[in-house]
């Protein structure tokens, strides 16, 4: 599994989910593509899964 680590960033709050460009590029996400974001409270990890383009 590849890891992308973001250091020296600040927490931003709000109602939108902003995904860093490095993740968008790595996952090859497109505008309006459906994604699922899961947060594991116990492990303190976030998983982003993208729906395959059809």
mmJSON file of the N, C-alpha and C atoms, coordinates in Angstrom:
{"data_MODEL":{"atom_site":{
"group_PDB":["ATOM","ATOM","ATOM","ATOM","ATOM","ATOM","ATOM","ATOM","ATOM","ATOM","ATOM","ATOM","ATOM","ATOM","ATOM","ATOM","ATOM","ATOM","ATOM","ATOM","ATOM","ATOM","ATOM","ATOM","ATOM","ATOM","ATOM","ATOM","ATOM","ATOM","ATOM","ATOM","ATOM","ATOM","ATOM","ATOM","ATOM","ATOM","ATOM","ATOM","ATOM","ATOM","ATOM","ATOM","ATOM","ATOM","ATOM","ATOM","ATOM","ATOM","ATOM","ATOM","ATOM","ATOM","ATOM","ATOM","ATOM","ATOM","ATOM","ATOM","ATOM","ATOM","ATOM","ATOM","ATOM","ATOM","ATOM","ATOM","ATOM","ATOM","ATOM","ATOM","ATOM","ATOM","ATOM","ATOM","ATOM","ATOM","ATOM","ATOM","ATOM","ATOM","ATOM","ATOM","ATOM","ATOM","ATOM","ATOM","ATOM","ATOM","ATOM","ATOM","ATOM","ATOM","ATOM","ATOM","ATOM","ATOM","ATOM","ATOM","ATOM","ATOM","ATOM","ATOM","ATOM","ATOM","ATOM","ATOM","ATOM","ATOM","ATOM","ATOM","ATOM","ATOM","ATOM","ATOM","ATOM","ATOM","ATOM","ATOM","ATOM","ATOM","ATOM","ATOM","ATOM","ATOM","ATOM","ATOM","ATOM","ATOM","ATOM","ATOM","ATOM","ATOM","ATOM","ATOM","ATOM","ATOM","ATOM","ATOM","ATOM","ATOM","ATOM","ATOM","ATOM","ATOM","ATOM","ATOM","ATOM","ATOM","ATOM","ATOM","ATOM","ATOM","ATOM","ATOM","ATOM","ATOM","ATOM","ATOM","ATOM","ATOM"],
"id":[1,2,3,4,5,6,7,8,9,10,11,12,13,14,15,16,17,18,19,20,21,22,23,24,25,26,27,28,29,30,31,32,33,34,35,36,37,38,39,40,41,42,43,44,45,46,47,48,49,50,51,52,53,54,55,56,57,58,59,60,61,62,63,64,65,66,67,68,69,70,71,72,73,74,75,76,77,78,79,80,81,82,83,84,85,86,87,88,89,90,91,92,93,94,95,96,97,98,99,100,101,102,103,104,105,106,107,108,109,110,111,112,113,114,115,116,117,118,119,120,121,122,123,124,125,126,127,128,129,130,131,132,133,134,135,136,137,138,139,140,141,142,143,144,145,146,147,148,149,150,151,152,153,154,155,156,157,158,159,160,161,162],
"type_symbol":["N","C","C","N","C","C","N","C","C","N","C","C","N","C","C","N","C","C","N","C","C","N","C","C","N","C","C","N","C","C","N","C","C","N","C","C","N","C","C","N","C","C","N","C","C","N","C","C","N","C","C","N","C","C","N","C","C","N","C","C","N","C","C","N","C","C","N","C","C","N","C","C","N","C","C","N","C","C","N","C","C","N","C","C","N","C","C","N","C","C","N","C","C","N","C","C","N","C","C","N","C","C","N","C","C","N","C","C","N","C","C","N","C","C","N","C","C","N","C","C","N","C","C","N","C","C","N","C","C","N","C","C","N","C","C","N","C","C","N","C","C","N","C","C","N","C","C","N","C","C","N","C","C","N","C","C","N","C","C","N","C","C"],
"label_atom_id":["N","CA","C","N","CA","C","N","CA","C","N","CA","C","N","CA","C","N","CA","C","N","CA","C","N","CA","C","N","CA","C","N","CA","C","N","CA","C","N","CA","C","N","CA","C","N","CA","C","N","CA","C","N","CA","C","N","CA","C","N","CA","C","N","CA","C","N","CA","C","N","CA","C","N","CA","C","N","CA","C","N","CA","C","N","CA","C","N","CA","C","N","CA","C","N","CA","C","N","CA","C","N","CA","C","N","CA","C","N","CA","C","N","CA","C","N","CA","C","N","CA","C","N","CA","C","N","CA","C","N","CA","C","N","CA","C","N","CA","C","N","CA","C","N","CA","C","N","CA","C","N","CA","C","N","CA","C","N","CA","C","N","CA","C","N","CA","C","N","CA","C","N","CA","C","N","CA","C","N","CA","C","N","CA","C","N","CA","C"],
"label_alt_id":[null,null,null,null,null,null,null,null,null,null,null,null,null,null,null,null,null,null,null,null,null,null,null,null,null,null,null,null,null,null,null,null,null,null,null,null,null,null,null,null,null,null,null,null,null,null,null,null,null,null,null,null,null,null,null,null,null,null,null,null,null,null,null,null,null,null,null,null,null,null,null,null,null,null,null,null,null,null,null,null,null,null,null,null,null,null,null,null,null,null,null,null,null,null,null,null,null,null,null,null,null,null,null,null,null,null,null,null,null,null,null,null,null,null,null,null,null,null,null,null,null,null,null,null,null,null,null,null,null,null,null,null,null,null,null,null,null,null,null,null,null,null,null,null,null,null,null,null,null,null,null,null,null,null,null,null,null,null,null,null,null,null],
"label_comp_id":["UNK","UNK","UNK","UNK","UNK","UNK","UNK","UNK","UNK","UNK","UNK","UNK","UNK","UNK","UNK","UNK","UNK","UNK","UNK","UNK","UNK","UNK","UNK","UNK","UNK","UNK","UNK","UNK","UNK","UNK","UNK","UNK","UNK","UNK","UNK","UNK","UNK","UNK","UNK","UNK","UNK","UNK","UNK","UNK","UNK","UNK","UNK","UNK","UNK","UNK","UNK","UNK","UNK","UNK","UNK","UNK","UNK","UNK","UNK","UNK","UNK","UNK","UNK","UNK","UNK","UNK","UNK","UNK","UNK","UNK","UNK","UNK","UNK","UNK","UNK","UNK","UNK","UNK","UNK","UNK","UNK","UNK","UNK","UNK","UNK","UNK","UNK","UNK","UNK","UNK","UNK","UNK","UNK","UNK","UNK","UNK","UNK","UNK","UNK","UNK","UNK","UNK","UNK","UNK","UNK","UNK","UNK","UNK","UNK","UNK","UNK","UNK","UNK","UNK","UNK","UNK","UNK","UNK","UNK","UNK","UNK","UNK","UNK","UNK","UNK","UNK","UNK","UNK","UNK","UNK","UNK","UNK","UNK","UNK","UNK","UNK","UNK","UNK","UNK","UNK","UNK","UNK","UNK","UNK","UNK","UNK","UNK","UNK","UNK","UNK","UNK","UNK","UNK","UNK","UNK","UNK","UNK","UNK","UNK","UNK","UNK","UNK"],
"label_asym_id":["A","A","A","A","A","A","A","A","A","A","A","A","A","A","A","A","A","A","A","A","A","A","A","A","A","A","A","A","A","A","A","A","A","A","A","A","A","A","A","A","A","A","A","A","A","A","A","A","A","A","A","A","A","A","A","A","A","A","A","A","A","A","A","A","A","A","A","A","A","A","A","A","A","A","A","A","A","A","A","A","A","A","A","A","A","A","A","A","A","A","A","A","A","A","A","A","A","A","A","A","A","A","A","A","A","A","A","A","A","A","A","A","A","A","A","A","A","A","A","A","A","A","A","A","A","A","A","A","A","A","A","A","A","A","A","A","A","A","A","A","A","A","A","A","A","A","A","A","A","A","A","A","A","A","A","A","A","A","A","A","A","A"],
"label_entity_id":["1","1","1","1","1","1","1","1","1","1","1","1","1","1","1","1","1","1","1","1","1","1","1","1","1","1","1","1","1","1","1","1","1","1","1","1","1","1","1","1","1","1","1","1","1","1","1","1","1","1","1","1","1","1","1","1","1","1","1","1","1","1","1","1","1","1","1","1","1","1","1","1","1","1","1","1","1","1","1","1","1","1","1","1","1","1","1","1","1","1","1","1","1","1","1","1","1","1","1","1","1","1","1","1","1","1","1","1","1","1","1","1","1","1","1","1","1","1","1","1","1","1","1","1","1","1","1","1","1","1","1","1","1","1","1","1","1","1","1","1","1","1","1","1","1","1","1","1","1","1","1","1","1","1","1","1","1","1","1","1","1","1"],
"label_seq_id":[1,1,1,2,2,2,3,3,3,4,4,4,5,5,5,6,6,6,7,7,7,8,8,8,9,9,9,10,10,10,11,11,11,12,12,12,13,13,13,14,14,14,15,15,15,16,16,16,17,17,17,18,18,18,19,19,19,20,20,20,21,21,21,22,22,22,23,23,23,24,24,24,25,25,25,26,26,26,27,27,27,28,28,28,29,29,29,30,30,30,31,31,31,32,32,32,33,33,33,34,34,34,35,35,35,36,36,36,37,37,37,38,38,38,39,39,39,40,40,40,41,41,41,42,42,42,43,43,43,44,44,44,45,45,45,46,46,46,47,47,47,48,48,48,49,49,49,50,50,50,51,51,51,52,52,52,53,53,53,54,54,54],
"pdbx_PDB_ins_code":[null,null,null,null,null,null,null,null,null,null,null,null,null,null,null,null,null,null,null,null,null,null,null,null,null,null,null,null,null,null,null,null,null,null,null,null,null,null,null,null,null,null,null,null,null,null,null,null,null,null,null,null,null,null,null,null,null,null,null,null,null,null,null,null,null,null,null,null,null,null,null,null,null,null,null,null,null,null,null,null,null,null,null,null,null,null,null,null,null,null,null,null,null,null,null,null,null,null,null,null,null,null,null,null,null,null,null,null,null,null,null,null,null,null,null,null,null,null,null,null,null,null,null,null,null,null,null,null,null,null,null,null,null,null,null,null,null,null,null,null,null,null,null,null,null,null,null,null,null,null,null,null,null,null,null,null,null,null,null,null,null,null],
"Cartn_x":[0.843,0.0,0.882,0.589,1.338,0.793,1.663,1.244,1.616,0.708,0.985,0.859,1.911,1.934,1.948,1.032,0.964,1.426,2.516,3.053,2.912,2.935,2.878,1.621,0.513,-0.767,-1.644,-2.626,-3.514,-4.888,-5.62,-6.971,-7.922,-8.776,-9.802,-11.145,-12.114,-13.439,-14.45,-15.544,-16.595,-17.477,-18.373,-19.32,-18.858,-17.843,-17.326,-16.168,-15.944,-14.789,-13.793,-12.654,-11.618,-10.531,-10.287,-9.29,-8.03,-6.885,-5.644,-5.362,-4.775,-4.5,-3.66,-2.728,-1.889,-2.735,-3.782,-4.664,-5.537,-6.061,-6.878,-6.07,-4.812,-3.962,-3.618,-3.3,-2.928,-4.083,-5.288,-6.463,-7.082,-6.547,-7.055,-8.55,-8.941,-10.341,-10.748,-11.98,-12.532,-13.63,-13.938,-15.002,-16.314,-17.055,-18.366,-18.294,-17.09,-16.969,-17.387,-18.123,-18.592,-17.47,-17.336,-16.341,-16.999,-16.36,-16.81,-15.632,-15.882,-14.844,-15.252,-14.381,-14.664,-13.595,-14.036,-13.129,-13.224,-12.101,-12.045,-11.592,-12.522,-12.241,-11.182,-11.242,-10.288,-8.867,-8.719,-7.39,-6.951,-7.908,-7.665,-7.125,-7.813,-7.445,-8.642,-8.348,-9.379,-9.115,-10.167,-10.061,-10.936,-10.343,-11.084,-11.18,-12.41,-12.632,-13.39,-12.915,-13.525,-14.317,-15.471,-16.26,-15.565,-15.434,-14.765,-15.576,-14.883,-15.558,-16.095,-17.299,-17.926,-17.879],
"Cartn_y":[-1.182,0.0,1.238,2.174,3.426,4.38,5.173,6.175,7.56,8.488,9.888,10.616,11.289,11.956,13.46,14.147,15.596,16.152,16.882,17.469,18.982,19.603,21.06,21.652,20.937,21.436,21.782,22.635,23.018,22.39,22.253,21.705,22.769,22.369,23.262,22.61,23.395,22.842,23.462,22.788,23.287,22.133,22.404,21.402,20.664,21.171,20.512,19.61,18.621,17.748,18.139,18.605,18.994,17.934,17.338,16.29,16.903,16.702,17.276,16.82,17.719,17.455,16.2,15.932,14.738,13.465,13.437,12.269,12.204,13.343,13.39,12.874,13.307,12.868,11.386,10.93,9.531,8.595,8.951,8.122,8.388,9.385,9.791,10.097,10.896,11.268,12.331,12.247,13.203,14.017,15.176,16.027,15.253,15.33,14.681,13.165,12.592,11.145,10.825,9.753,9.387,8.73,9.174,8.6,8.286,7.421,7.104,7.355,8.106,8.416,7.794,6.926,6.27,6.642,6.948,7.305,6.238,5.606,4.587,5.281,5.444,6.165,5.458,4.131,3.377,3.481,3.334,3.383,4.799,5.732,7.123,7.197,6.478,6.491,6.901,7.444,7.811,7.015,6.38,5.609,6.284,6.558,7.152,6.087,5.731,4.766,5.456,5.252,5.87,4.841,5.272,4.428,4.439,3.284,3.204,3.935,4.676,5.368,4.346,4.586,3.618,4.115],
"Cartn_z":[0.0,0.0,0.0,-0.877,-0.93,0.118,0.669,1.645,1.137,1.323,1.035,2.357,2.757,4.06,3.844,4.502,4.429,5.762,5.744,6.969,6.91,8.07,8.184,7.555,7.638,7.141,8.332,8.122,9.209,9.0,10.076,10.031,9.499,8.571,8.057,8.319,8.719,8.982,8.036,7.88,7.01,6.567,5.636,5.184,3.937,3.273,2.078,2.447,1.612,1.79,0.709,1.127,0.178,0.209,-0.944,-1.054,-1.655,-1.022,-1.541,-2.975,-3.769,-5.177,-5.38,-4.49,-4.63,-4.609,-3.784,-3.725,-4.966,-5.4,-6.62,-7.803,-7.93,-9.037,-8.919,-7.716,-7.515,-7.835,-7.414,-7.674,-9.04,-9.753,-11.064,-10.991,-9.991,-9.792,-10.801,-11.252,-12.208,-11.526,-12.092,-11.57,-11.586,-10.513,-10.334,-10.212,-10.163,-9.966,-8.535,-8.36,-7.026,-6.233,-4.984,-4.086,-2.754,-2.008,-0.65,0.272,1.334,2.309,3.629,4.154,5.432,6.435,7.64,8.718,9.798,10.112,11.159,12.447,13.371,14.611,15.443,15.499,16.318,15.778,14.469,13.858,13.49,13.518,13.121,11.691,10.795,9.385,8.537,7.371,6.406,5.138,4.606,3.375,2.325,1.162,0.04,-1.037,-1.408,-2.477,-3.602,-4.825,-5.982,-6.777,-7.285,-8.173,-9.527,-10.135,-11.431,-12.496,-13.343,-14.431,-15.428,-15.926,-16.827,-18.25],
"occupancy":[1.0,1.0,1.0,1.0,1.0,1.0,1.0,1.0,1.0,1.0,1.0,1.0,1.0,1.0,1.0,1.0,1.0,1.0,1.0,1.0,1.0,1.0,1.0,1.0,1.0,1.0,1.0,1.0,1.0,1.0,1.0,1.0,1.0,1.0,1.0,1.0,1.0,1.0,1.0,1.0,1.0,1.0,1.0,1.0,1.0,1.0,1.0,1.0,1.0,1.0,1.0,1.0,1.0,1.0,1.0,1.0,1.0,1.0,1.0,1.0,1.0,1.0,1.0,1.0,1.0,1.0,1.0,1.0,1.0,1.0,1.0,1.0,1.0,1.0,1.0,1.0,1.0,1.0,1.0,1.0,1.0,1.0,1.0,1.0,1.0,1.0,1.0,1.0,1.0,1.0,1.0,1.0,1.0,1.0,1.0,1.0,1.0,1.0,1.0,1.0,1.0,1.0,1.0,1.0,1.0,1.0,1.0,1.0,1.0,1.0,1.0,1.0,1.0,1.0,1.0,1.0,1.0,1.0,1.0,1.0,1.0,1.0,1.0,1.0,1.0,1.0,1.0,1.0,1.0,1.0,1.0,1.0,1.0,1.0,1.0,1.0,1.0,1.0,1.0,1.0,1.0,1.0,1.0,1.0,1.0,1.0,1.0,1.0,1.0,1.0,1.0,1.0,1.0,1.0,1.0,1.0,1.0,1.0,1.0,1.0,1.0,1.0],
"B_iso_or_equiv":[0.0,0.0,0.0,0.0,0.0,0.0,0.0,0.0,0.0,0.0,0.0,0.0,0.0,0.0,0.0,0.0,0.0,0.0,0.0,0.0,0.0,0.0,0.0,0.0,0.0,0.0,0.0,0.0,0.0,0.0,0.0,0.0,0.0,0.0,0.0,0.0,0.0,0.0,0.0,0.0,0.0,0.0,0.0,0.0,0.0,0.0,0.0,0.0,0.0,0.0,0.0,0.0,0.0,0.0,0.0,0.0,0.0,0.0,0.0,0.0,0.0,0.0,0.0,0.0,0.0,0.0,0.0,0.0,0.0,0.0,0.0,0.0,0.0,0.0,0.0,0.0,0.0,0.0,0.0,0.0,0.0,0.0,0.0,0.0,0.0,0.0,0.0,0.0,0.0,0.0,0.0,0.0,0.0,0.0,0.0,0.0,0.0,0.0,0.0,0.0,0.0,0.0,0.0,0.0,0.0,0.0,0.0,0.0,0.0,0.0,0.0,0.0,0.0,0.0,0.0,0.0,0.0,0.0,0.0,0.0,0.0,0.0,0.0,0.0,0.0,0.0,0.0,0.0,0.0,0.0,0.0,0.0,0.0,0.0,0.0,0.0,0.0,0.0,0.0,0.0,0.0,0.0,0.0,0.0,0.0,0.0,0.0,0.0,0.0,0.0,0.0,0.0,0.0,0.0,0.0,0.0,0.0,0.0,0.0,0.0,0.0,0.0],
"pdbx_formal_charge":[null,null,null,null,null,null,null,null,null,null,null,null,null,null,null,null,null,null,null,null,null,null,null,null,null,null,null,null,null,null,null,null,null,null,null,null,null,null,null,null,null,null,null,null,null,null,null,null,null,null,null,null,null,null,null,null,null,null,null,null,null,null,null,null,null,null,null,null,null,null,null,null,null,null,null,null,null,null,null,null,null,null,null,null,null,null,null,null,null,null,null,null,null,null,null,null,null,null,null,null,null,null,null,null,null,null,null,null,null,null,null,null,null,null,null,null,null,null,null,null,null,null,null,null,null,null,null,null,null,null,null,null,null,null,null,null,null,null,null,null,null,null,null,null,null,null,null,null,null,null,null,null,null,null,null,null,null,null,null,null,null,null],
"auth_seq_id":[1,1,1,2,2,2,3,3,3,4,4,4,5,5,5,6,6,6,7,7,7,8,8,8,9,9,9,10,10,10,11,11,11,12,12,12,13,13,13,14,14,14,15,15,15,16,16,16,17,17,17,18,18,18,19,19,19,20,20,20,21,21,21,22,22,22,23,23,23,24,24,24,25,25,25,26,26,26,27,27,27,28,28,28,29,29,29,30,30,30,31,31,31,32,32,32,33,33,33,34,34,34,35,35,35,36,36,36,37,37,37,38,38,38,39,39,39,40,40,40,41,41,41,42,42,42,43,43,43,44,44,44,45,45,45,46,46,46,47,47,47,48,48,48,49,49,49,50,50,50,51,51,51,52,52,52,53,53,53,54,54,54],
"auth_comp_id":["UNK","UNK","UNK","UNK","UNK","UNK","UNK","UNK","UNK","UNK","UNK","UNK","UNK","UNK","UNK","UNK","UNK","UNK","UNK","UNK","UNK","UNK","UNK","UNK","UNK","UNK","UNK","UNK","UNK","UNK","UNK","UNK","UNK","UNK","UNK","UNK","UNK","UNK","UNK","UNK","UNK","UNK","UNK","UNK","UNK","UNK","UNK","UNK","UNK","UNK","UNK","UNK","UNK","UNK","UNK","UNK","UNK","UNK","UNK","UNK","UNK","UNK","UNK","UNK","UNK","UNK","UNK","UNK","UNK","UNK","UNK","UNK","UNK","UNK","UNK","UNK","UNK","UNK","UNK","UNK","UNK","UNK","UNK","UNK","UNK","UNK","UNK","UNK","UNK","UNK","UNK","UNK","UNK","UNK","UNK","UNK","UNK","UNK","UNK","UNK","UNK","UNK","UNK","UNK","UNK","UNK","UNK","UNK","UNK","UNK","UNK","UNK","UNK","UNK","UNK","UNK","UNK","UNK","UNK","UNK","UNK","UNK","UNK","UNK","UNK","UNK","UNK","UNK","UNK","UNK","UNK","UNK","UNK","UNK","UNK","UNK","UNK","UNK","UNK","UNK","UNK","UNK","UNK","UNK","UNK","UNK","UNK","UNK","UNK","UNK","UNK","UNK","UNK","UNK","UNK","UNK","UNK","UNK","UNK","UNK","UNK","UNK"],
"auth_asym_id":["A","A","A","A","A","A","A","A","A","A","A","A","A","A","A","A","A","A","A","A","A","A","A","A","A","A","A","A","A","A","A","A","A","A","A","A","A","A","A","A","A","A","A","A","A","A","A","A","A","A","A","A","A","A","A","A","A","A","A","A","A","A","A","A","A","A","A","A","A","A","A","A","A","A","A","A","A","A","A","A","A","A","A","A","A","A","A","A","A","A","A","A","A","A","A","A","A","A","A","A","A","A","A","A","A","A","A","A","A","A","A","A","A","A","A","A","A","A","A","A","A","A","A","A","A","A","A","A","A","A","A","A","A","A","A","A","A","A","A","A","A","A","A","A","A","A","A","A","A","A","A","A","A","A","A","A","A","A","A","A","A","A"],
"auth_atom_id":["N","CA","C","N","CA","C","N","CA","C","N","CA","C","N","CA","C","N","CA","C","N","CA","C","N","CA","C","N","CA","C","N","CA","C","N","CA","C","N","CA","C","N","CA","C","N","CA","C","N","CA","C","N","CA","C","N","CA","C","N","CA","C","N","CA","C","N","CA","C","N","CA","C","N","CA","C","N","CA","C","N","CA","C","N","CA","C","N","CA","C","N","CA","C","N","CA","C","N","CA","C","N","CA","C","N","CA","C","N","CA","C","N","CA","C","N","CA","C","N","CA","C","N","CA","C","N","CA","C","N","CA","C","N","CA","C","N","CA","C","N","CA","C","N","CA","C","N","CA","C","N","CA","C","N","CA","C","N","CA","C","N","CA","C","N","CA","C","N","CA","C","N","CA","C","N","CA","C","N","CA","C","N","CA","C","N","CA","C"],
"pdbx_PDB_model_num":[1,1,1,1,1,1,1,1,1,1,1,1,1,1,1,1,1,1,1,1,1,1,1,1,1,1,1,1,1,1,1,1,1,1,1,1,1,1,1,1,1,1,1,1,1,1,1,1,1,1,1,1,1,1,1,1,1,1,1,1,1,1,1,1,1,1,1,1,1,1,1,1,1,1,1,1,1,1,1,1,1,1,1,1,1,1,1,1,1,1,1,1,1,1,1,1,1,1,1,1,1,1,1,1,1,1,1,1,1,1,1,1,1,1,1,1,1,1,1,1,1,1,1,1,1,1,1,1,1,1,1,1,1,1,1,1,1,1,1,1,1,1,1,1,1,1,1,1,1,1,1,1,1,1,1,1,1,1,1,1,1,1]
}}}
